[in-house]
Amino acid sequence: MARLRAPADEQRQQEALHGHDDAGGEKDVAGGGGGGGNESNKKARAGLCGVLRERKVVDLARAKRRLVEVPYTATLAHTANALLAARVSAVAVAAPPGHWIGAGGSMILESDPATGAVRKHYIGMVNMLDILAHIAEASDEAEADGEEAVDLDRRMAVPVSSVIGHSLEGLTLWTLHPNTSVLDCMETFSKGVHRALVPLESSADNLVAVELVESAPGYRMLTQMDVVRFLRAHGAELSGVLSRTVRELRAVNENVFAVASDAKVIDAVKAMRAASLTAVPVVDDAAAAAGAETLQDGKGKKAIETFSATDLRDCPVARLQPWLGISVTEFKRKVAEYRANSTPAVPGADATATGTPAVDYAATPAAAVAAGDDEKHQEEEQLLVTCSPESTLGEAIEAAAARHVHRLWVVDEEGLLVGMVSLTDILRSVREAALGEDRELHSIVSS
């Protein structure tokens, strides 16, 4: 069983600063019953780490809608429709227990709350990039065979279980113990894990994260955005770090790749898959180097919009074939028109149960999953969201959460790209700042 635990020095700091006994009461760090040691401990706990340690991921997960899933027998067409109908970036793939090895060797099981009997096994996670990567592979094969076009209907009729792991994110399936602190959750998410399943109840040891084995009556999907929204909601308590600039916190990633506005969708998808990217800025044709590769260095160029997995998700399956050959700019325009004319998902229903999906997918439960905040931000996420190197981390968090984007393009005074700040960068920066402050407070307590 592979488990990710907090480093030993962090655990010792937590024990020294929290001083909790088994009954939940506070111990005096100095060993006495009360007095100055306990008072110093309380002051230490009031820091940034204290805020992030006190809240548990189950508190965030309980507010989430029910898990959106598809059965392992679902076709790629049904899965793409599930992503579109539920307005989510990824869906869990469920199979009967005992027949599959999950992504990364995981055994994430859902059990009956009354009897404890295992009902299903979550074998992986699939997003739209997995599906598009599958189509891109078919395009390469068609070109090699001298064929003019991909038989999309045939490619979309394969079971979803066959594409698990086509993108980097699908290679592993993570869970977080319900009592994992937000701080420890940020350790996992700051390493590039975008989402994890959180059991609402768990009999497992009190671990930070589990990669292999978990069994619970029900799960919720916790994402990087959920944690960023938590930081936003606690801005007053976290003002010390949120008032610092993204440059100062080293949150700016200077490696930024872009595509030209006239790049074909299928070529952009192939390039993004090869580089394990979920989004790229689209730059002016005039700024794009003549004869350059589809994916090019975006630094010093003018970004006009973003091409992302969300655009791919919102493309209806019936339009996918003819739209793969058009430019990314035209594709985004068509997707925006489709969004404006489509009927939003109906809130409040459960996800698809394990089994064979109905032919009329619009009538299935997964098509009626709550749209939540995603619906409210459909317009905002189409805008190019930027910040400057001198923007505060609080401003970056506000922009990301308000516009529901997973990265901000960092631009200079002339509006030219200098880098990006992703949710991974934000969570890493906050965690590092919290641990740095924690070490300082610990030194004060110890001195």
C-alpha positions as CSV (number, residue, x, y, z in Angstrom):
1,M,0.0,0.0,0.0
2,A,1.5,3.3,-1.1
3,R,0.8,6.2,1.3
4,L,2.0,9.8,1.3
5,R,2.6,10.9,4.8
6,A,3.6,14.4,6.1
7,P,7.4,14.7,6.6
8,A,8.5,13.8,10.1
9,D,9.7,17.3,10.9
10,E,6.3,18.7,10.0
11,Q,4.6,16.1,12.2
12,R,6.8,17.0,15.1
13,Q,6.1,20.7,14.6
14,Q,2.3,19.9,14.5
15,E,2.5,18.0,17.7
16,A,4.5,20.7,19.4
17,L,2.3,23.6,18.2
18,H,-1.1,21.9,18.5
19,G,-0.5,19.9,21.6
20,H,-3.7,17.9,21.4
21,D,-4.3,14.9,23.6
22,D,-6.6,12.0,22.8
23,A,-9.6,13.7,24.4
24,G,-9.2,16.7,22.2
25,G,-7.8,18.9,25.0
26,E,-4.7,21.0,24.8
27,K,-1.4,20.1,26.4
28,D,1.2,22.5,27.6
29,V,4.2,22.3,25.3
30,A,6.5,22.8,28.4
31,G,4.8,19.9,30.1
32,G,2.9,21.9,32.8
33,G,-0.8,22.1,33.3
34,G,-1.2,25.8,32.2
35,G,0.8,29.0,32.4
36,G,3.1,30.6,29.9
37,G,4.0,27.5,27.9
38,N,0.3,26.9,27.0
39,E,-0.2,30.6,26.2
40,S,2.8,30.6,23.9
41,N,1.5,27.5,22.2
42,K,-1.9,29.2,21.5
43,K,-0.1,32.1,20.0
44,A,1.9,29.8,17.7
45,R,-1.3,28.0,16.7
46,A,-2.8,31.2,15.6
47,G,-0.5,31.4,12.6
48,L,-1.2,30.5,9.0
49,C,-0.5,26.9,9.5
50,G,-3.0,26.8,12.4
51,V,-5.8,28.0,10.0
52,L,-4.9,25.4,7.4
53,R,-4.4,22.6,9.9
54,E,-7.7,23.1,11.7
55,R,-9.9,22.6,8.7
56,K,-10.3,19.1,7.3
57,V,-11.0,18.1,3.7
58,V,-14.2,16.4,4.7
59,D,-15.6,19.9,5.6
60,L,-15.0,21.0,2.0
61,A,-16.1,17.7,0.5
62,R,-19.5,17.6,2.2
63,A,-20.5,20.8,0.4
64,K,-19.8,19.1,-3.0
65,R,-22.5,17.5,-5.2
66,R,-22.6,13.8,-5.6
67,L,-19.9,12.1,-7.5
68,V,-20.3,12.1,-11.3
69,E,-19.3,8.7,-12.7
70,V,-19.8,6.5,-15.8
71,P,-19.7,2.7,-16.0
72,Y,-16.7,1.1,-17.5
73,T,-18.9,-0.2,-20.3
74,A,-19.9,3.4,-21.4
75,T,-18.7,4.4,-24.8
76,L,-16.5,7.4,-25.3
77,A,-19.5,9.2,-26.9
78,H,-21.6,8.6,-23.7
79,T,-18.6,9.7,-21.5
80,A,-18.1,12.9,-23.5
81,N,-21.9,13.6,-23.2
82,A,-21.6,13.1,-19.4
83,L,-18.8,15.6,-19.1
84,L,-20.8,18.1,-21.2
85,A,-24.1,17.5,-19.3
86,A,-22.6,17.7,-15.8
87,R,-20.2,20.6,-16.7
88,V,-17.3,18.8,-15.1
89,S,-13.7,18.4,-16.2
90,A,-13.4,14.7,-15.3
91,V,-15.5,11.7,-14.4
92,A,-14.8,8.6,-12.3
93,V,-15.1,5.3,-14.1
94,A,-16.9,2.6,-12.1
95,A,-16.7,-1.2,-12.6
96,P,-18.0,-4.3,-10.7
97,P,-15.6,-5.3,-7.9
98,G,-13.0,-8.0,-8.4
99,H,-12.5,-7.7,-12.1
100,W,-10.2,-4.8,-12.6
101,I,-7.0,-3.3,-11.4
102,G,-7.4,0.5,-11.0
103,A,-5.2,3.2,-12.3
104,G,-1.8,3.0,-10.6
105,G,-2.9,-0.3,-9.0
106,S,-5.5,1.5,-6.9
107,M,-8.4,-0.2,-5.1
108,I,-10.9,2.5,-4.5
109,L,-14.1,0.8,-3.5
110,E,-17.7,1.9,-2.7
111,S,-19.5,-0.2,-0.1
112,D,-23.1,-0.5,1.0
113,P,-23.6,1.7,4.0
114,A,-25.8,-0.9,5.7
115,T,-24.0,-4.1,5.1
116,G,-20.5,-3.0,4.2
117,A,-20.6,-5.2,1.0
118,V,-18.5,-3.7,-1.8
119,R,-20.8,-2.5,-4.6
120,K,-18.3,-1.0,-7.1
121,H,-14.7,-0.3,-7.9
122,Y,-13.5,3.0,-9.2
123,I,-10.9,2.0,-11.7
124,G,-9.8,5.5,-13.0
125,M,-10.6,9.0,-14.0
126,V,-11.2,10.2,-17.6
127,N,-11.3,13.7,-18.9
128,M,-11.9,15.1,-22.4
129,L,-8.2,15.2,-23.1
130,D,-8.1,11.4,-22.7
131,I,-10.8,11.1,-25.3
132,L,-9.2,13.7,-27.7
133,A,-5.9,11.9,-27.3
134,H,-7.5,8.7,-28.4
135,I,-8.9,10.5,-31.5
136,A,-5.5,12.1,-32.2
137,E,-3.9,8.7,-32.2
138,A,-6.4,7.6,-34.7
139,S,-5.6,10.6,-36.8
140,D,-1.9,9.7,-36.8
141,E,-2.8,6.2,-37.8
142,A,-5.1,7.4,-40.6
143,E,-2.3,9.7,-42.0
144,A,0.2,6.8,-41.9
145,D,-2.2,4.6,-43.8
146,G,-3.0,7.4,-46.4
147,E,-6.6,7.8,-45.3
148,E,-8.2,11.2,-45.5
149,A,-10.2,11.2,-42.2
150,V,-10.7,9.4,-39.0
151,D,-13.8,7.2,-38.6
152,L,-15.0,9.1,-35.6
153,D,-18.1,7.1,-35.0
154,R,-16.1,3.9,-34.7
155,R,-13.5,5.5,-32.4
156,M,-16.1,7.0,-30.1
157,A,-17.9,3.6,-29.8
158,V,-15.1,2.0,-27.8
159,P,-15.5,1.5,-24.0
160,V,-14.2,4.3,-21.8
161,S,-12.1,1.8,-19.9
162,S,-9.9,1.5,-22.9
163,V,-8.7,5.2,-22.7
164,I,-7.9,5.4,-18.9
165,G,-4.4,6.7,-18.6
166,H,-4.1,8.3,-22.0
167,S,-3.3,11.6,-20.3
168,L,-0.9,12.0,-17.4
169,E,-3.6,12.7,-14.8
170,G,-5.4,9.5,-15.6
171,L,-2.4,7.3,-14.6
172,T,-3.1,7.5,-10.9
173,L,-6.3,7.8,-8.8
174,W,-5.9,9.5,-5.4
175,T,-8.0,9.6,-2.3
176,L,-7.7,11.8,0.7
177,H,-8.6,10.6,4.2
178,P,-11.6,12.7,5.5
179,N,-9.5,14.0,8.4
180,T,-6.6,15.2,6.2
181,S,-6.0,18.8,7.0
182,V,-6.3,21.4,4.2
183,L,-2.5,22.0,4.7
184,D,-1.7,18.4,4.0
185,C,-4.1,18.3,1.1
186,M,-2.2,21.2,-0.4
187,E,0.9,19.1,-0.3
188,T,-0.7,16.6,-2.6
189,F,-2.3,19.2,-4.8
190,S,0.9,21.3,-5.1
191,K,2.6,18.3,-6.8
192,G,0.3,18.5,-9.8
193,V,-2.6,16.3,-8.6
194,H,-5.7,18.2,-9.7
195,R,-8.4,16.2,-7.9
196,A,-8.9,13.5,-5.4
197,L,-11.8,11.4,-4.1
198,V,-12.7,12.0,-0.4
199,P,-14.7,9.3,1.4
200,L,-17.3,10.9,3.7
201,E,-16.6,8.1,6.1
202,S,-13.4,6.0,6.4
203,S,-12.1,3.2,8.5
204,A,-8.6,3.6,7.2
205,D,-5.7,5.0,9.3
206,N,-5.4,8.7,9.6
207,L,-3.2,9.2,6.5
208,V,-2.5,12.3,4.4
209,A,-3.3,10.6,1.1
210,V,-3.9,7.1,-0.1
211,E,-2.9,5.9,-3.6
212,L,-3.9,2.3,-3.5
213,V,-6.6,1.1,-1.1
214,E,-9.8,2.7,0.3
215,S,-13.4,1.5,0.9
216,A,-16.2,3.7,1.9
217,P,-20.0,4.1,1.5
218,G,-19.7,7.3,-0.6
219,Y,-17.2,9.7,-2.1
220,R,-17.0,13.3,-3.2
221,M,-14.6,14.8,-5.7
222,L,-12.3,17.5,-4.1
223,T,-10.4,19.7,-6.6
224,Q,-7.7,22.3,-6.5
225,M,-10.3,24.9,-7.2
226,D,-12.2,23.9,-4.0
227,V,-9.1,24.5,-1.9
228,V,-8.4,27.9,-3.7
229,R,-12.0,28.9,-2.9
230,F,-11.4,28.0,0.7
231,L,-8.3,30.3,0.7
232,R,-10.4,33.0,-0.9
233,A,-13.1,32.7,1.8
234,H,-10.5,32.9,4.6
235,G,-8.7,35.9,3.1
236,A,-8.8,37.9,6.3
237,E,-7.0,35.2,8.2
238,L,-4.5,34.6,5.5
239,S,-3.8,38.2,4.7
240,G,-0.1,37.9,5.5
241,V,0.6,35.7,2.6
242,L,-2.2,36.8,0.3
243,S,-0.8,40.4,0.4
244,R,2.5,39.3,-1.1
245,T,3.1,39.5,-4.8
246,V,3.2,36.4,-7.1
247,R,6.8,37.4,-8.0
248,E,7.9,37.6,-4.4
249,L,6.3,34.2,-3.7
250,R,7.9,32.6,-6.8
251,A,4.5,31.6,-8.0
252,V,5.2,32.6,-11.6
253,N,6.1,29.7,-14.0
254,E,8.1,31.2,-16.8
255,N,7.7,28.2,-19.1
256,V,4.6,29.1,-21.1
257,F,3.7,27.4,-24.4
258,A,1.2,28.8,-26.9
259,V,-0.5,28.0,-30.2
260,A,-1.3,30.3,-33.1
261,S,-4.9,31.4,-33.6
262,D,-4.9,29.6,-37.0
263,A,-3.6,26.3,-35.6
264,K,-6.0,23.4,-36.3
265,V,-7.8,21.9,-33.3
266,I,-6.6,18.4,-34.0
267,D,-2.9,19.7,-34.2
268,A,-3.3,21.6,-31.0
269,V,-4.8,18.6,-29.2
270,K,-1.9,16.4,-30.4
271,A,0.7,19.0,-29.2
272,M,-1.0,19.5,-25.8
273,R,-1.2,15.7,-25.3
274,A,2.5,15.3,-26.1
275,A,3.4,18.1,-23.6
276,S,0.8,17.0,-20.9
277,L,-0.9,20.4,-21.1
278,T,-4.6,21.1,-20.3
279,A,-4.6,24.7,-21.6
280,V,-2.5,27.0,-23.7
281,P,-2.7,30.7,-24.6
282,V,-3.7,31.5,-28.2
283,V,-1.4,34.2,-29.7
284,D,-1.8,36.5,-32.7
285,D,-0.8,35.0,-36.0
286,A,1.4,38.0,-36.6
287,A,3.3,37.1,-33.4
288,A,3.5,33.4,-34.2
289,A,6.8,32.4,-35.8
290,A,6.5,31.4,-39.4
291,G,6.8,27.7,-40.0
292,A,7.0,27.1,-36.2
293,E,5.8,23.9,-34.5
294,T,2.1,23.9,-33.4
295,L,3.3,24.4,-29.7
296,Q,5.7,27.3,-29.4
297,D,7.3,29.5,-26.8
298,G,4.7,32.1,-25.8
299,K,7.0,34.5,-23.9
300,G,7.0,38.0,-25.4
301,K,3.9,37.4,-27.5
302,K,0.4,38.8,-27.2
303,A,-2.2,36.4,-26.0
304,I,-5.8,36.9,-27.3
305,E,-7.6,33.9,-25.7
306,T,-7.2,30.5,-24.1
307,F,-7.7,27.1,-25.6
308,S,-8.4,24.5,-22.9
309,A,-9.9,21.2,-22.0
310,T,-13.1,23.1,-21.1
311,D,-13.5,24.1,-24.7
312,L,-13.0,20.5,-25.7
313,R,-15.5,19.3,-23.1
314,D,-18.2,21.7,-24.3
315,C,-18.0,20.6,-27.9
316,P,-21.0,18.3,-28.7
317,V,-20.0,14.9,-29.9
318,A,-22.1,15.3,-33.1
319,R,-20.1,18.3,-34.1
320,L,-16.7,17.0,-33.1
321,Q,-15.7,15.4,-36.5
322,P,-16.2,18.5,-38.7
323,W,-14.8,20.9,-36.0
324,L,-11.5,19.1,-35.5
325,G,-10.1,20.5,-38.8
326,I,-10.9,24.2,-38.1
327,S,-8.8,26.7,-36.3
328,V,-8.8,27.0,-32.5
329,T,-10.2,30.5,-32.8
330,E,-13.1,29.4,-35.0
331,F,-13.6,26.3,-32.8
332,K,-14.0,28.5,-29.7
333,R,-16.5,30.7,-31.4
334,K,-18.6,27.8,-32.4
335,V,-18.4,26.3,-28.9
336,A,-19.5,29.6,-27.4
337,E,-22.5,29.7,-29.8
338,Y,-23.4,26.2,-28.8
339,R,-23.1,27.1,-25.1
340,A,-25.4,30.1,-25.5
341,N,-28.1,28.0,-27.3
342,S,-27.9,24.8,-25.2
343,T,-30.2,23.9,-22.3
344,P,-28.3,23.9,-18.9
345,A,-28.1,20.8,-16.8
346,V,-30.9,20.2,-14.3
347,P,-29.6,20.5,-10.7
348,G,-30.1,17.9,-7.9
349,A,-29.9,14.5,-9.6
350,D,-27.6,11.6,-8.9
351,A,-24.8,10.4,-11.2
352,T,-25.1,7.4,-13.6
353,A,-25.1,4.1,-11.8
354,T,-22.8,1.3,-12.8
355,G,-24.4,-0.5,-15.8
356,T,-25.1,0.0,-19.4
357,P,-25.9,3.7,-20.2
358,A,-29.2,4.5,-21.9
359,V,-29.2,5.3,-25.6
360,D,-30.9,8.6,-25.0
361,Y,-28.2,10.0,-22.8
362,A,-30.0,13.3,-22.2
363,A,-32.6,11.3,-20.2
364,T,-30.0,9.6,-17.9
365,P,-29.2,10.8,-14.4
366,A,-25.7,11.9,-15.3
367,A,-27.2,14.4,-17.7
368,A,-29.1,15.9,-14.8
369,V,-26.2,16.4,-12.4
370,A,-26.1,19.8,-10.7
371,A,-24.2,22.3,-12.7
372,G,-23.1,24.2,-9.6
373,D,-20.7,27.0,-9.9
374,D,-19.5,25.9,-13.4
375,E,-22.8,27.1,-14.9
376,K,-22.5,30.6,-13.3
377,H,-19.0,31.0,-14.8
378,Q,-19.6,29.9,-18.4
379,E,-19.3,33.4,-19.7
380,E,-16.4,34.5,-17.4
381,E,-14.2,31.5,-18.3
382,Q,-14.2,32.5,-22.0
383,L,-12.4,35.7,-21.2
384,L,-8.6,35.9,-21.1
385,V,-7.7,36.2,-17.5
386,T,-4.3,37.8,-16.7
387,C,-2.3,39.2,-13.9
388,S,1.1,41.0,-13.6
389,P,4.2,39.8,-11.8
390,E,3.3,42.5,-9.2
391,S,-0.2,41.3,-8.6
392,T,-0.8,40.0,-5.1
393,L,-1.5,36.3,-4.5
394,G,-4.9,37.4,-3.1
395,E,-5.7,39.2,-6.4
396,A,-4.6,36.1,-8.3
397,I,-6.8,33.8,-6.2
398,E,-9.8,36.2,-6.6
399,A,-9.4,36.3,-10.3
400,A,-9.1,32.5,-10.6
401,A,-12.0,31.7,-8.3
402,A,-14.3,34.5,-9.7
403,R,-13.6,33.6,-13.3
404,H,-13.4,29.8,-12.7
405,V,-10.1,29.4,-14.5
406,H,-7.2,27.1,-13.5
407,R,-4.4,29.4,-14.6
408,L,-3.7,33.1,-15.0
409,W,-1.5,34.3,-17.8
410,V,1.2,36.7,-16.5
411,V,1.8,39.7,-18.7
412,D,4.1,42.7,-18.6
413,E,3.1,46.4,-19.0
414,E,2.7,46.0,-22.7
415,G,0.4,42.9,-22.3
416,L,3.0,40.5,-23.5
417,L,3.3,37.0,-22.0
418,V,6.0,36.5,-19.3
419,G,4.7,33.3,-17.7
420,M,1.7,31.8,-15.9
421,V,0.3,31.2,-12.4
422,S,-1.6,27.9,-12.1
423,L,-3.7,26.6,-9.2
424,T,-0.8,24.2,-8.5
425,D,1.6,27.2,-8.2
426,I,-0.9,29.0,-5.9
427,L,-1.3,26.1,-3.5
428,R,2.4,25.4,-3.5
429,S,3.2,29.0,-2.7
430,V,0.7,29.2,0.2
431,R,1.9,25.9,1.7
432,E,5.5,27.0,1.5
433,A,4.7,30.3,3.1
434,A,2.7,28.6,5.9
435,L,5.5,26.2,6.7
436,G,8.0,29.0,6.7
437,E,5.9,31.0,9.1
438,D,5.4,27.8,11.2
439,R,9.1,27.3,11.6
440,E,9.6,30.9,12.7
441,L,6.8,30.6,15.3
442,H,8.2,27.3,16.5
443,S,11.6,28.9,17.0
444,I,9.9,31.6,19.1
445,V,8.1,29.0,21.2
446,S,11.3,27.0,21.7
447,S,13.5,29.9,22.6
